[in-house]
Amino acid sequence: MLTRCAVSGPTIITCTANDKAVDLAYSIASLLAGHVAAGIGDKNDKYGGIGRNSAQKTPEATDMSLLDVQGPYQLTNGRLHNLSTDRFIKDHGDVHNKQVAYAVASAIAKT
């Protein structure tokens, strides 16, 4: 069976509990809009954001951690990789660091 993928290489998703903008603000906005949520911001929140909780209920997603530079990523083409980044990303906009750049370069190199 032939399937088509929009992205041929691996897709990486950074997610952190340190992302309070996605954790609280996004969830509260969903609640104010009348959406039903089981828990505000966390993985039980029906409308929780991907930057906080990763790609959920997605069979093609693999949970991993963001590694330090030179860490060996086991990335697979055509799959999603949830990278827990709590060690390296401290808030919503804190993605300008060498660990994130290395993860992106590793994904590109795998393609």
C-alpha positions as CSV (number, residue, x, y, z in Angstrom):
1,M,0.0,0.0,0.0
2,L,1.4,3.3,-1.0
3,T,1.0,6.2,1.3
4,R,1.9,9.9,0.8
5,C,3.5,11.9,3.5
6,A,3.7,15.7,3.4
7,V,7.1,15.5,5.1
8,S,9.5,12.7,4.0
9,G,11.9,13.1,6.9
10,P,11.3,13.1,10.7
11,T,9.1,15.8,12.3
12,I,10.3,17.0,15.7
13,I,7.9,18.7,18.2
14,T,9.3,20.6,21.2
15,C,7.1,20.5,24.3
16,T,7.7,21.7,27.9
17,A,5.8,22.1,31.1
18,N,7.7,25.4,31.3
19,D,5.6,26.9,28.5
20,K,3.1,28.8,30.7
21,A,1.7,30.7,27.7
22,V,0.4,27.5,26.1
23,D,-0.1,25.8,29.5
24,L,-2.5,28.4,31.0
25,A,-3.4,31.1,28.5
26,Y,-4.3,28.8,25.7
27,S,-6.4,26.5,28.0
28,I,-8.2,29.4,29.7
29,A,-9.0,31.0,26.3
30,S,-10.5,27.6,25.2
31,L,-12.6,27.5,28.4
32,L,-13.8,31.0,27.9
33,A,-14.8,30.1,24.3
34,G,-17.0,27.4,25.8
35,H,-14.9,24.4,25.1
36,V,-15.0,21.6,27.7
37,A,-11.7,20.7,29.4
38,A,-10.9,18.0,31.9
39,G,-7.8,19.7,33.3
40,I,-6.5,23.1,32.6
41,G,-3.3,23.0,30.5
42,D,-2.0,19.5,31.2
43,K,-2.4,16.3,29.1
44,N,-5.9,15.9,30.4
45,D,-7.1,19.2,28.9
46,K,-9.0,18.4,25.8
47,Y,-7.8,21.6,24.2
48,G,-4.3,21.6,25.7
49,G,-1.6,23.0,23.4
50,I,1.0,20.9,21.5
51,G,3.9,23.1,22.8
52,R,3.0,22.1,26.4
53,N,1.8,18.5,25.9
54,S,3.2,17.2,22.7
55,A,1.3,15.4,19.9
56,Q,-1.2,13.3,21.8
57,K,-3.3,10.4,20.7
58,T,-1.1,10.1,17.6
59,P,0.1,6.6,17.0
60,E,2.9,7.7,14.7
61,A,4.4,9.9,17.5
62,T,7.4,8.8,19.6
63,D,8.2,10.4,23.0
64,M,11.8,11.4,23.4
65,S,13.9,14.0,25.2
66,L,15.7,17.0,23.7
67,L,19.4,16.0,23.9
68,D,22.5,18.1,24.4
69,V,24.6,18.8,21.4
70,Q,26.1,15.6,19.9
71,G,23.5,13.4,21.6
72,P,22.5,10.5,19.4
73,Y,18.9,11.0,18.1
74,Q,17.1,7.9,16.9
75,L,14.8,9.7,14.5
76,T,12.6,7.9,11.9
77,N,11.6,9.3,8.6
78,G,7.9,9.9,8.3
79,R,7.2,9.9,12.1
80,L,6.5,12.5,14.7
81,H,9.0,12.8,17.6
82,N,7.8,14.6,20.7
83,L,10.9,16.1,22.3
84,S,10.5,16.8,26.0
85,T,12.5,20.0,26.5
86,D,12.1,20.8,30.2
87,R,15.9,20.8,30.8
88,F,16.7,23.3,28.1
89,I,13.6,25.4,27.4
90,K,12.5,27.7,30.2
91,D,9.5,29.5,28.7
92,H,7.3,30.0,25.7
93,G,9.9,31.8,23.5
94,D,13.0,30.1,24.7
95,V,13.9,28.1,21.6
96,H,17.0,30.0,20.5
97,N,19.5,27.6,21.9
98,K,22.1,25.2,20.6
99,Q,20.1,22.1,21.7
100,V,17.1,23.0,19.6
101,A,19.4,23.9,16.7
102,Y,21.1,20.6,17.0
103,A,17.8,18.7,17.0
104,V,16.6,20.5,13.9
105,A,19.9,19.8,12.2
106,S,19.7,16.1,13.2
107,A,16.2,15.9,11.7
108,I,17.4,17.5,8.4
109,A,20.4,15.2,8.3
110,K,18.1,12.2,8.6
111,T,16.0,13.2,5.6
